């Protein structure tokens, strides 16, 4: 199916605004919701921020957690390596049924990333995808430039390996990690708005030593957390409803 092809779904997503919540509790609540949801229950989009926590994905290697200090490390069942969640970051967890919405995991990931790109565009920032590295990145020297990245994903031959990511001149502004169980999704995407970025220096973000992490405030964009959260939620709702 082509990206963003229209397949209206009824009923639409129900947004739940959780506020600042404990990560481990939210993780368990997501698993319970996905396991227990009946076909007639509305799918949901949870929006929240977390107290400081490092989360380790299924592919996570402990050596990428360099110096956690007093920040807890929570193993999870999402894909990917290690990342950090903390105050000032918008975290979005779509709890949807991919089979009912008639698209596959690759397109689902594309839609999550596209929602972030559109949210950034609303703020004048150009977000980029990088070949071989899920998430969204910005140019450190000019986050507002529309110039195409050399590192952008390209069409590759079926069965060919993913390219080695090239983060030259880039900072990561949004991370993505998902889990799909019986066609149902949980975990999601996190957009850095106005955070204490120091904890990212205690890990190799997403398993990449030296990968720079940024937020909107450090690239010169001042926006309230609530405004960024509502923009992201609106784009996710639209993009996941077709």
N, C-alpha and C positions, 0 to 999 in steps of 0.2 A: 504494500500500500504506500502511496506517495506521502511525503511529509505534510502534515497539517491538512490532509484531505478531510472533507466535512462528513462526519458521522454523528449527528446530534444524539445525545444520550439523555434520557429522562429517568430518574430525576437528576438535577445537577448536583455539584459538590456542595456540601454544607460546611461553611467555615466555622471553626472553633478557635477562639482566642484564649490561649491558656495562660498568658502572662509569663512571668519568670518561674520556671519549674525545674525540679531535680531531673537530671538526665536519666539515671537508672530507673526511676519510677516511670518516666514517660516511655522509655524503651519497653518496659514490661506492659504498660497500658496499650501501646501500639500492637504488640504481639497478641494480646488478649482480644483487641478489637478485630483484628484480621482473622483470628481463629474462630471467633464466635459470631461474626456478622452473618446474618441471614440474607437471602436474596432480596427481600423487600426492604432492608434497611438502607438508608441513604449513605452514600460514600461521603467521606469527610476530608477536609483539609485542615490540619492543625497548624497554627501559627504560634510561635513561642520564642523565648530566649532562655538560655540555661545558665545556671551557676557554673563557675570555671570547672572544666572537665576535659581530659584527653580521652578520645574514643579510638579503639583499635579494631579495625575491620578484620574480616576473615583472612585476608592476605597479609595482615599486619605482622611485622617482625619486631620483637621487643627492643632490638638494638636501635630502632628508629626513635625510641623514646629516650632522649639523651639525659635529661635531668628534670623529672617531673616535680620534684620538691613536694610542696604541700597540695598539689593539684591531683585529684584521684585519676587513675587510669581505669577505664571501664571497657572490657572486651565486649564486642557486639557481633551480630550476625550479618551486618551489611557487607558489601564488597569494599575493596580498597584497603588502604594502609591506615596510618594514624593521622588524626586531625585534632583541632582544639575547638571547643565551643565555650563561649563566655558572654557576659553582659555586653550589650551593644551590637550583637549579631542577630539578624533575623533568621530564624530556622523555620523551614516549611516542610511539613510531613504530609504528602498526599497519600491517602488510604483509599485506593481505587482498585477496580477490577479491570485489568487490561483486556481480558477476553470479552467482557461486556462492551468495552469501548473500541474493540476491534483494531488494536495496534500492538506491535511487538515491543520488546524491551528497548531495542535500539532507538526506535522512534520515541518512546517514552522519555529516554534520556535526552534526546534532541529537544523535546518540548520543555523539559525542566530547564535546560540551558537557555533555550530561547526566551523563556519567561524572565530569566535574569538579564539577558541582553536587552530586552525591551524595557525592563525596569531601569537599567542604567541609562538607556537612551532617553528616557523621560527626564533624567537629570543631566543630560548633555554629555554623558560619558560613553565611550565606545568600548563595548566588551567584545572579547575575542575568544574563539575556540582555538586550542592548540592540538596539532596532530599527536595522537597517542596518549593524551592526558585529559581525562574528563575534568569539567569545571570551567570557570570563566576567568579570563586574564585581562589586564589592561597594560598599555604601554606606560612605563615608568617616566619616560621623558615627556610624553604628551598623551595623557589619558583621553583627550578629547579628539584626537586625530582619527579620521576615517580611513586612513591608508590601510591597504590590505596587508596582513602579516604574511611573511614568507613561511611561517610555521603553521599556517592554517591547514586543516585537514584536506586531503586531496583524494580523488578517486583512486582506489588501489585494486589490483587484481584479486579475485576471490581466492582465499586461502593464503594470501601473502601476509607476513607478520606486520604488526603495527610498528610504525616508525619510532625511533628513540626520541622522546620529547626534547624540544629545544626551547628553553625559557629565557634566552638571551634578551635582555631589555624589558622583561615582563615581570609583573607582580600578580599573584593570584588574589582575586577579590571574592570568589565564590567557590565553595567546594560542594561536591556531589557524591553521595553514596546511597545505594538502594538495596533493598531486598525484595524478591518476588517469591511468594509462596502460594501455590495453587492459583496462579494468575493474579494474586492480590499483592499490592505493593505496600511497603512501609519504609521507614527512614526517608531521606529526601535531599534537600538542598539548603545550604547556609550562605547568606550574603553578609559580608562584613560591612557594617555601617559606621560605628564610632566605638572602637574597642581599645582595650589595652592589648597591644600586639606582642608584648614581650613574651608571653607564653609560647608563641610560635617558634621562638628561638631555642626552646627547650626540646624541640622535636625536629625530625626531618619531615616537613609537611608532606603528607601523601606519599612518604617514602623517598623524597628527593632531597638530598643534602644541598643546602644553600638556596633552596627555592624561597624567594622573597614573598611574603604575604603582606597585603595592604588592605586598607579599608577606605571607605568614601572620604572620611575626614582627612586622611593623610594625603589624598590626591586633590584636596582643596574643595570638596563638596560637603557643605554643611546641610544635613537634612535630619529632622527628628526621626527617631526609630519608628514611631507609629506611622509616619507618612511613608517611609520606605517599605514597611511591612504591608501596608494596605495596597501600595502599588504592586508589590510582588504577588500578593494574594489575588489581586484582580487579574493579573496576567496569567497566573497559573490556572485560575478558574476558567478563563476563556480558552486557553490553549489545551487544557485537559478535557474540555467539554465537547470537542469536535473530533 
